[in-house]
Amino acid sequence: MVDSEWHEGGCFCGSVRFRVRGDSIWKAGCTCNSCVKSHGAPYVVWAGFDRGNYEVVQGNLSAYRSPPNVIRAFCPSCGSTLSYGKDAAGDQALEEAASVIYIAVANLDNPDLYPPDEVVHGKEKIKWFHLGGDIPIHDFISPKAGHLQFGGIDRPQEEGYEVGGLDFDVTKHD
């Protein structure tokens, strides 16, 4: 269990700083193609928080919309991927998923606070990459948190919009 104090993190160049607090709703490593490509790494660990427990305290984020309904936020200076979240786009079925923001655990000043409980999208992992440890590896989504992982709709791309109280400039994905 993590205490209710704020825990800070930031991007590689230091331009963007953020903070989170409390227990993570879900902590998992991901080997899906989208996460691998957006990080340039074979494995990414995410920790999900209620949006009320996440704040950007310095700098501005840029964002990239990748289907379906995913918004990946990054530092506009150094390109560090800092978070991703779902956009409900008015769909009530996606509101719970959109209420959570996932931070890249490695960007925390103390990433040991939020170790992964499981690995998702194991079937997509790069063949030469081997996961160790005693946590479960799921071929696809998490049996316990799959409802938070998926948003099944597409919507027209927009130049800029607000999600969960954060304003983003969005790069279109075709």
C-alpha positions in Angstrom: 0.0 0.0 0.0 1.2 3.5 -0.9 0.5 6.4 1.4 -1.5 9.4 0.5 1.5 11.7 0.0 2.2 13.0 -3.5 5.0 11.2 -5.4 6.7 13.1 -8.2 8.1 12.2 -11.6 9.1 13.8 -14.8 10.4 13.6 -18.3 14.0 13.0 -19.4 14.9 16.7 -19.9 13.1 18.0 -16.8 10.7 20.3 -18.6 7.6 18.4 -17.5 7.0 17.4 -13.9 3.9 15.5 -12.6 2.8 14.0 -9.4 0.5 11.2 -8.3 -0.8 10.0 -4.9 -2.4 7.0 -3.4 -2.7 3.4 -4.4 -2.7 2.6 -8.1 -6.0 1.3 -9.5 -4.0 -1.1 -11.7 -0.3 -1.7 -12.3 0.9 -3.7 -15.2 3.7 -4.2 -17.7 2.7 -4.1 -21.3 4.3 -5.5 -24.4 1.7 -4.5 -26.9 2.9 -3.0 -30.2 1.5 0.5 -29.4 3.4 0.7 -26.1 6.6 -0.7 -27.5 6.6 1.7 -30.5 5.6 4.8 -28.4 8.4 4.1 -25.9 11.0 2.6 -28.1 11.4 -0.2 -25.6 10.3 -3.9 -25.4 8.3 -3.4 -22.2 6.5 -0.6 -20.4 5.1 -0.5 -16.9 2.0 1.5 -16.3 0.3 2.5 -13.0 -3.3 3.8 -13.3 -4.7 6.5 -11.0 -8.0 8.3 -10.7 -7.5 11.5 -12.6 -8.0 13.4 -9.3 -4.8 11.9 -8.0 -2.7 13.1 -10.9 -1.4 16.6 -11.6 1.0 18.2 -14.0 3.0 20.6 -11.8 5.5 22.0 -14.3 5.5 22.4 -18.1 3.0 21.5 -20.7 2.2 18.1 -22.3 1.7 17.3 -26.0 -0.5 14.4 -26.9 -0.9 11.9 -29.7 -4.2 10.2 -30.3 -3.9 6.5 -31.2 -6.9 4.4 -31.8 -9.0 3.2 -30.2 -9.6 6.3 -28.0 -6.2 6.4 -26.5 -4.4 9.6 -25.8 -0.6 9.3 -25.2 0.9 12.4 -23.5 4.6 13.3 -23.8 7.1 16.0 -23.3 7.2 18.3 -26.3 10.9 19.0 -25.7 12.5 15.6 -25.2 9.6 13.3 -26.3 9.4 11.2 -23.1 6.1 9.3 -23.0 4.6 10.2 -19.6 1.0 9.0 -19.6 -1.8 7.5 -21.5 -5.6 7.6 -21.0 -8.8 6.8 -22.6 -11.2 9.3 -24.1 -14.9 8.4 -23.6 -15.9 10.8 -26.3 -19.4 11.0 -24.8 -19.8 7.2 -24.7 -21.1 6.2 -21.2 -19.8 2.7 -21.7 -16.2 4.2 -21.7 -16.6 6.6 -18.8 -15.0 4.4 -16.2 -12.0 3.7 -18.4 -11.7 7.4 -19.1 -11.6 8.3 -15.4 -8.2 6.7 -15.1 -4.9 8.1 -16.2 -1.9 5.8 -16.6 1.6 7.0 -15.8 4.8 5.4 -17.1 6.2 4.1 -13.8 9.9 4.5 -15.0 9.3 8.3 -15.1 8.6 8.5 -11.4 11.4 9.7 -9.1 10.9 6.5 -7.1 9.5 3.8 -9.6 9.9 1.1 -6.9 6.7 2.4 -5.3 4.5 0.9 -8.1 5.8 -2.5 -9.3 3.6 -4.3 -11.8 1.2 -7.0 -10.7 0.9 -8.6 -14.1 1.9 -8.3 -17.8 -0.6 -7.8 -20.6 -0.4 -8.4 -24.3 2.2 -11.2 -23.9 1.4 -12.6 -27.3 2.6 -9.3 -28.9 6.0 -9.2 -27.2 9.2 -9.1 -29.2 10.4 -12.7 -29.5 13.9 -12.2 -28.1 12.6 -10.3 -25.0 12.1 -12.6 -22.0 10.2 -11.6 -18.9 11.4 -12.8 -15.6 9.8 -12.8 -12.2 6.7 -14.3 -10.6 4.0 -12.2 -12.0 1.3 -13.5 -14.4 1.7 -12.9 -18.1 -1.6 -12.7 -20.0 -1.7 -13.2 -23.8 -4.1 -10.4 -24.2 -5.8 -8.2 -21.6 -6.0 -8.4 -17.8 -8.8 -10.6 -16.5 -9.2 -8.3 -13.5 -8.9 -4.9 -15.3 -9.8 -5.5 -18.9 -12.8 -3.1 -18.5 -10.2 -0.3 -18.0 -8.0 -1.3 -20.9 -10.4 -1.1 -23.7 -12.3 1.6 -25.5 -14.0 0.3 -28.5 -15.0 3.3 -30.5 -13.4 5.6 -33.0 -14.2 9.3 -33.3 -13.2 12.0 -35.7 -9.8 13.5 -35.1 -9.7 17.0 -33.6 -6.9 19.6 -33.4 -7.3 20.1 -29.7 -9.6 19.2 -26.8 -9.8 18.6 -23.1 -9.8 15.2 -21.4 -10.1 14.9 -17.6 -9.4 18.5 -17.0 -6.1 18.5 -19.1 -5.8 20.4 -22.3 -3.9 18.8 -25.1 -2.6 19.7 -28.5 -3.2 16.5 -30.6 -1.3 15.1 -33.5 -3.6 13.3 -35.9 -3.1 9.6 -36.5 -4.2 8.4 -39.9 
